[in-house]
Amino acid sequence: MKKFYILSLGILLCAGGASAASRFKSAKPQQRSKKFKTEAAAPLWRPSVVTDFMFMDDEWLKLGQATCKYDSRGNLIEEFAEDEDGGKYKTVNTYDEYNNVVTRLETIDEGDGWENSSKREFVYDPVVHNFYTRRFAFDWDGENWVSTYATEYNDVIRNNAGYITEIVKSLPWMDDMRAAYRSVWKYDENTGKASEYEYYTNYSTEGTEWELYDNISYRNIEWETTDGQMTESNIFDLVSGNNKVKSATVYCSDAEETWVDGYFFVEYSQQNPDDYFTKETYSDPTEIGRTTRRETIDANGSLRITESEYFDEDGEPTDDPTYVVVEEIMMDEHGNPVSDIISETFEGVTEVVAGMKNEYTYDADGNITEVISMEYDYETEEFFYNVRTVYGKYVDAAGVESIVNDGSDAKWNIGVSSVAAECAGLTGLSAYNLHGVKVLSAVATDGHAALSFDTLPAGIYLVHADGTDSTIRFVKR
């Protein structure tokens, strides 16, 4: 069977259509993929060294190693990586006050010195802080930065109440940006809440000719909760966060008329706000086309998502489900996923079709020191080793307020009450209090030096890497 249908967590999957029969299209042929989250569980402890391996010929083949630097909020500000072939790669990020990436610069050294590779620049919405209105993407052609297909504009329009009424997404077209997708929300004058939604596409190569996507629109929208800041383009995604749809009427249109094509209902759990049960129906609300249930199944946050289809190959309703897919994600006590198993029931047969597993090793503070990932092989019905990542030299990111000055290659290792640095030409470390008085010092040996702040009171100190122009601001807590 093997449909490889993998649910995306928290996202309802459904397809629009132009009639009651064709609106429900099976999700079986679709393929989804995602990666486990494998960063440290503790919010501000971060690994300064990350080593990746791939399992090949019954052994782990080292792919490369990266050293990382963070800001005081735990954001990765620099990653220096070197592969086994000698290639060197550096990524430098900057962030805004909401921890969103503002700029990302990637450079590469393949033996001829450092060269630009690619860069990204982001501008974010002033209300929905993590929604970018501009994403500029560039590749370096050897002489100039060249804009790439990954550039994207999202123009947001709001009404007098500050609620979103329209979002126009523009994508690269030839040498310009062309409006490609458009979300439109209409609001009820009495309630002030969004009551209608339409999604448009523009396939014209000569201008802007908006077409209602799949001839489907949504009216009579009722909300469990809403703040009027809907940035999602699919109404079926609005089942979490500040905007949760309770129900909506699905309308279909052609050149001559508009009619009710179905309904969308959502029930939310009172025990767990992330859990829900959705029903998509035909024009007769008792005839169900598809249901989706998300349920938390243990105290670690493990969850199960079950999607059931109640229609045949022609899209006609059936009394019993014709296809069921279940994704079960099991979490450990640290909140990290240890398995993600997808099974299907089709034509009376239930089988596992895809899956991954993670094996973790933790240190005494609950940080991941190693994760081994395995992937499910449908043909052999077994899991095989895939990727291994080793995390080392954890630092307390909260201990580094900022890099005051760093024009060198100094590598800092920041602990709770200690600082170490390594660099060619390093002669020692000197720590100063905010009055400019030197309070600690250490002499370097073979380009390495360390300081312990155990005997000093809590406070802010400047640590200078003697022999370089690198200085950090260290906070002892």
ZAPADREN-587591 format. One line per 10 residues: number of its first residue (from 1); for each residue x, z, y of C-alpha. Coordinates in steps of 0.5 Angstrom, whole numbers, m for minus. Example, Ala and Ser with C-alpha at 12.3 -4.5 7.8 and 13.67 -1.06 7.14 Angstrom:
<pts>
1	25/16/m9 ~ 27/14/m2
</pts>
This chain:
<pts>
1	0/0/0 ~ 5/2/5 ~ 2/1/12 ~ 7/6/15 ~ 2/8/20 ~ 5/14/24 ~ 1/18/29 ~ 5/20/36 ~ 4/27/37 ~ m2/29/42
11	m4/22/43 ~ m10/19/40 ~ m10/12/37 ~ m16/7/38 ~ m17/0/40 ~ m22/m4/45 ~ m26/m10/43 ~ m31/m14/46 ~ m37/m12/41 ~ m40/m6/37
21	m37/m9/31 ~ m30/m12/33 ~ m29/m6/38 ~ m26/m2/32 ~ m20/m5/29 ~ m16/m1/23 ~ m10/2/25 ~ m7/1/18 ~ m2/m5/20 ~ 1/m1/26
31	8/2/26 ~ 10/8/30 ~ 17/12/30 ~ 20/18/33 ~ 26/22/33 ~ 26/30/32 ~ 27/34/38 ~ 34/38/36 ~ 37/41/42 ~ 38/48/42
41	32/53/42 ~ 35/58/47 ~ 33/55/54 ~ 39/56/57 ~ 45/56/52 ~ 47/49/51 ~ 52/46/47 ~ 59/43/50 ~ 61/39/44 ~ 56/35/40
51	59/31/34 ~ 55/25/30 ~ 56/23/23 ~ 52/18/19 ~ 51/18/11 ~ 55/12/8 ~ 57/11/1 ~ 56/18/m1 ~ 60/21/5 ~ 59/23/12
61	62/18/16 ~ 64/21/23 ~ 61/16/29 ~ 64/20/35 ~ 64/26/39 ~ 61/28/46 ~ 63/33/51 ~ 57/36/55 ~ 57/39/62 ~ 50/42/65
71	48/45/71 ~ 45/52/72 ~ 38/50/70 ~ 41/47/63 ~ 40/40/65 ~ 45/35/62 ~ 49/33/68 ~ 55/29/65 ~ 57/27/58 ~ 63/24/55
81	63/21/49 ~ 69/17/44 ~ 67/13/38 ~ 72/13/32 ~ 74/6/35 ~ 77/9/41 ~ 71/7/46 ~ 70/12/51 ~ 63/12/54 ~ 61/17/60
91	54/18/63 ~ 53/22/69 ~ 46/25/71 ~ 43/28/78 ~ 36/31/78 ~ 31/33/83 ~ 28/40/84 ~ 23/39/78 ~ 29/37/73 ~ 27/30/73
101	33/25/73 ~ 34/22/79 ~ 40/17/78 ~ 44/16/71 ~ 50/12/71 ~ 53/10/65 ~ 61/7/65 ~ 65/5/59 ~ 72/4/57 ~ 74/0/52
111	82/0/53 ~ 82/m3/60 ~ 80/2/64 ~ 73/5/66 ~ 68/0/68 ~ 61/0/70 ~ 56/m1/65 ~ 49/1/67 ~ 45/5/72 ~ 38/8/73
121	35/10/79 ~ 28/14/79 ~ 23/16/85 ~ 17/20/83 ~ 10/22/85 ~ 9/27/90 ~ 3/30/87 ~ 5/29/79 ~ 12/31/80 ~ 14/28/73
131	11/21/74 ~ 15/16/77 ~ 13/11/82 ~ 19/7/82 ~ 24/6/76 ~ 30/1/78 ~ 34/m1/72 ~ 41/m5/73 ~ 47/m8/69 ~ 54/m9/71
141	56/m16/70 ~ 63/m15/72 ~ 62/m16/79 ~ 55/m14/81 ~ 49/m10/79 ~ 44/m14/76 ~ 37/m12/76 ~ 34/m12/69 ~ 27/m12/65 ~ 27/m5/65
151	25/m4/72 ~ 18/m2/74 ~ 14/0/80 ~ 7/4/79 ~ 4/4/86 ~ m1/10/86 ~ m7/10/91 ~ m11/17/92 ~ m18/18/96 ~ m19/23/101
161	m19/29/97 ~ m12/27/94 ~ m15/25/87 ~ m12/18/84 ~ m17/12/85 ~ m12/7/83 ~ m5/6/79 ~ m2/m1/79 ~ 4/m3/75 ~ 8/m8/77
171	14/m11/72 ~ 19/m16/73 ~ 17/m23/73 ~ 22/m29/75 ~ 26/m26/81 ~ 20/m22/83 ~ 16/m16/81 ~ 9/m18/79 ~ 3/m14/78 ~ 1/m13/71
181	m3/m7/70 ~ m9/m4/74 ~ m12/3/72 ~ m19/4/77 ~ m22/11/77 ~ m29/12/81 ~ m32/18/83 ~ m39/22/83 ~ m41/23/90 ~ m44/30/88
191	m39/33/83 ~ m33/30/86 ~ m30/28/79 ~ m28/22/76 ~ m34/19/73 ~ m32/11/71 ~ m26/8/69 ~ m23/1/68 ~ m17/m2/66 ~ m15/m9/68
201	m9/m14/66 ~ m6/m20/70 ~ m4/m25/65 ~ m3/m31/71 ~ 3/m34/72 ~ 1/m36/79 ~ m2/m30/82 ~ m6/m24/81 ~ m12/m25/77 ~ m15/m19/74
211	m18/m19/68 ~ m22/m13/65 ~ m18/m11/58 ~ m22/m12/52 ~ m28/m13/57 ~ m29/m5/56 ~ m30/0/61 ~ m32/7/61 ~ m38/11/65 ~ m42/17/65
221	m35/21/64 ~ m36/29/63 ~ m30/33/63 ~ m27/39/60 ~ m23/40/66 ~ m20/35/71 ~ m15/36/77 ~ m16/28/79 ~ m9/26/77 ~ m10/22/71
231	m4/18/70 ~ m5/15/63 ~ m7/8/62 ~ m11/10/56 ~ m18/14/57 ~ m17/17/49 ~ m10/20/51 ~ m14/25/56 ~ m14/30/51 ~ m9/35/53
241	m6/38/60 ~ m10/39/66 ~ m15/33/64 ~ m19/33/58 ~ m25/28/57 ~ m31/32/54 ~ m35/25/53 ~ m36/18/56 ~ m40/12/55 ~ m37/6/53
251	m39/m1/56 ~ m38/m8/54 ~ m39/m14/58 ~ m39/m21/58 ~ m40/m27/63 ~ m48/m25/63 ~ m49/m18/62 ~ m46/m11/60 ~ m49/m6/55 ~ m47/0/52
261	m42/m1/46 ~ m41/6/44 ~ m39/13/46 ~ m33/18/46 ~ m34/25/44 ~ m29/31/44 ~ m29/38/42 ~ m24/43/44 ~ m21/49/40 ~ m23/56/43
271	m17/59/39 ~ m12/54/41 ~ m12/50/47 ~ m8/44/44 ~ m13/43/38 ~ m19/38/39 ~ m23/34/35 ~ m25/27/37 ~ m31/22/35 ~ m31/15/37
281	m38/12/35 ~ m42/6/36 ~ m48/4/40 ~ m52/9/36 ~ m48/16/37 ~ m50/18/30 ~ m46/12/27 ~ m38/14/27 ~ m33/9/28 ~ m27/14/28
291	m25/21/28 ~ m19/25/30 ~ m17/32/29 ~ m11/36/31 ~ m10/43/28 ~ m5/48/29 ~ m4/51/22 ~ 1/57/23 ~ 4/61/27 ~ 10/57/28
301	6/52/32 ~ 6/47/26 ~ 1/42/26 ~ m4/37/22 ~ m7/31/25 ~ m12/27/21 ~ m15/20/23 ~ m21/18/19 ~ m24/11/20 ~ m31/9/18
311	m32/2/18 ~ m30/m4/14 ~ m26/m10/15 ~ m31/m13/19 ~ m32/m7/23 ~ m38/m5/21 ~ m40/2/20 ~ m40/6/13 ~ m42/12/11 ~ m35/15/8
321	m28/14/11 ~ m25/7/9 ~ m18/10/11 ~ m15/16/12 ~ m8/18/15 ~ m5/25/16 ~ 1/27/19 ~ 3/34/18 ~ 9/37/22 ~ 12/43/20
331	16/48/24 ~ 21/53/23 ~ 21/60/26 ~ 25/57/32 ~ 20/52/34 ~ 24/46/31 ~ 21/41/26 ~ 23/42/19 ~ 19/36/16 ~ 14/31/19
341	10/27/13 ~ 5/22/13 ~ 0/20/8 ~ m5/15/7 ~ m11/15/3 ~ m14/8/2 ~ m18/5/m3 ~ m18/12/m7 ~ m11/12/m7 ~ m7/18/m3
351	0/17/m2 ~ 6/19/2 ~ 8/13/6 ~ 13/16/11 ~ 17/22/13 ~ 23/26/15 ~ 26/32/14 ~ 31/37/18 ~ 36/42/15 ~ 38/47/21
361	44/52/21 ~ 43/57/27 ~ 48/62/30 ~ 47/69/31 ~ 43/67/38 ~ 39/62/35 ~ 42/56/37 ~ 43/50/33 ~ 50/49/30 ~ 48/43/25
371	42/39/23 ~ 42/34/18 ~ 36/29/18 ~ 33/26/12 ~ 29/20/11 ~ 23/18/6 ~ 24/12/2 ~ 18/9/0 ~ 20/5/m6 ~ 24/11/m9
381	19/16/m7 ~ 25/20/m5 ~ 29/23/1 ~ 36/21/3 ~ 41/23/8 ~ 41/19/14 ~ 44/23/20 ~ 48/29/21 ~ 49/32/28 ~ 54/38/29
391	53/42/36 ~ 59/47/38 ~ 62/51/44 ~ 55/53/46 ~ 56/55/54 ~ 51/59/58 ~ 48/54/63 ~ 46/59/67 ~ 53/62/69 ~ 55/55/72
401	51/55/79 ~ 54/48/81 ~ 61/44/81 ~ 64/46/88 ~ 69/40/87 ~ 71/36/81 ~ 75/30/82 ~ 79/31/76 ~ 78/31/68 ~ 78/38/67
411	73/41/62 ~ 70/47/63 ~ 68/52/58 ~ 63/57/61 ~ 61/64/57 ~ 57/70/59 ~ 63/73/62 ~ 68/68/61 ~ 71/62/63 ~ 76/57/60
421	79/50/63 ~ 83/45/59 ~ 86/39/63 ~ 93/35/63 ~ 97/38/69 ~ 93/45/69 ~ 97/51/71 ~ 92/56/71 ~ 86/59/73 ~ 84/63/79
431	78/67/81 ~ 75/69/88 ~ 70/73/90 ~ 65/71/96 ~ 70/74/101 ~ 75/69/99 ~ 79/75/95 ~ 83/73/89 ~ 80/78/83 ~ 83/75/77
441	88/70/75 ~ 91/67/69 ~ 97/62/67 ~ 96/56/63 ~ 99/54/56 ~ 99/47/54 ~ 94/45/59 ~ 89/51/57 ~ 87/57/61 ~ 82/63/60
451	79/68/64 ~ 75/74/62 ~ 70/77/67 ~ 68/84/63 ~ 72/88/68 ~ 68/85/74 ~ 61/87/77 ~ 56/82/77 ~ 56/77/82 ~ 58/70/84
461	65/68/84 ~ 69/61/85 ~ 74/59/79 ~ 79/54/81 ~ 83/50/76 ~ 90/51/79 ~ 94/44/79 ~ 88/40/80 ~ 82/39/85 ~ 77/42/80
471	73/48/82 ~ 66/51/79 ~ 62/57/82 ~ 61/62/76 ~ 55/67/76 ~ 56/73/72 ~ 50/77/70
</pts>
